[in-house]
Amino acid sequence: MQKAAQAAERSENLKKKEALCLRAESMAESTDWVKTAEAMKGLQAEWKTIGPVRKSKSEAVWQRFRTACDPFFERYKHRDQVDLLRRLDSKVAGLVKAQIA
């Protein structure tokens, strides 16, 4: 493959990986656990099908992707506690609101 063609391909691969980063970032705070976990796993599988990017961009785009995915899956592991805390926060807010009124 010629250098120009290889550079163009790597540039296109970077665009695809950046698009996956955006999609992962948009779902990172979701609490729709099952749907989002499946979607994130799909993004991870898609990532593996995309070819390489320039070495100077590779680590940064990979870290961006992981920064979106990893916290979601960490929260997913503790989703029962996250949901419990969210419900508790909602109840406390309701009590405070009722007490003010």
C-alpha positions in Angstrom: 0.0 0.0 0.0 1.4 3.4 -0.9 2.1 5.9 1.9 -0.6 8.3 0.8 -3.2 5.6 0.7 -2.1 4.2 4.1 -2.2 7.7 5.6 -5.7 8.3 4.2 -6.9 4.9 5.6 -5.4 5.7 9.0 -7.1 9.1 8.9 -10.4 7.5 8.1 -9.9 4.9 10.9 -9.2 7.8 13.3 -12.5 9.4 12.3 -14.4 6.1 12.9 -12.7 5.6 16.3 -13.5 9.2 17.3 -17.1 8.6 16.3 -17.2 5.6 18.6 -15.7 7.7 21.4 -18.6 10.2 21.0 -21.2 7.5 21.1 -19.6 5.9 24.2 -19.3 9.3 25.9 -23.0 10.0 25.2 -23.9 6.8 27.0 -21.4 6.9 29.8 -23.7 8.2 32.5 -26.7 6.0 31.5 -28.6 4.0 34.1 -30.5 2.0 31.5 -28.1 -0.8 32.5 -28.9 -3.7 30.2 -29.5 -1.7 27.1 -26.4 0.5 27.6 -24.2 -2.4 28.5 -25.1 -4.2 25.3 -24.6 -1.0 23.3 -21.2 -0.4 24.9 -20.1 -4.0 24.2 -21.2 -3.5 20.6 -19.0 -0.3 20.4 -16.1 -2.3 21.9 -16.6 -5.0 19.3 -16.8 -2.4 16.5 -13.6 -0.8 17.8 -11.8 -4.1 17.2 -12.9 -4.2 13.6 -11.4 -0.8 12.8 -7.9 -0.7 11.5 -4.9 1.2 13.0 -4.5 4.9 13.3 -1.3 7.0 13.3 0.9 6.0 16.2 0.9 9.6 17.4 -2.9 9.5 17.8 -3.4 5.8 18.8 -2.9 6.0 22.5 -4.9 9.2 22.9 -8.0 8.0 21.1 -7.8 4.6 22.9 -7.6 6.4 26.3 -10.6 8.6 25.3 -12.6 5.5 24.5 -11.6 3.7 27.7 -12.4 6.9 29.7 -16.0 6.7 28.4 -16.4 2.9 28.7 -14.6 2.0 32.0 -16.6 4.2 34.4 -19.9 2.9 32.9 -18.9 -0.7 33.5 -17.6 0.1 37.0 -21.0 1.7 37.8 -22.7 -1.3 36.1 -20.9 -3.7 38.5 -22.4 -1.7 41.4 -25.7 -0.9 39.7 -27.8 -2.1 42.6 -26.1 0.4 44.9 -26.2 3.2 42.3 -29.9 2.7 41.9 -30.5 2.5 45.6 -28.6 5.8 46.2 -30.5 7.5 43.3 -33.8 6.4 44.8 -32.7 7.5 48.3 -31.6 10.9 46.9 -35.0 11.3 45.3 -36.8 10.5 48.6 -34.6 12.9 50.6 -35.3 15.7 48.0 -39.0 15.0 48.3 -38.9 15.2 52.1 -36.9 18.4 52.0 -39.4 19.9 49.6 -42.3 18.8 51.7 -40.7 20.2 54.8 -40.1 23.6 53.1 -43.7 23.8 51.9 
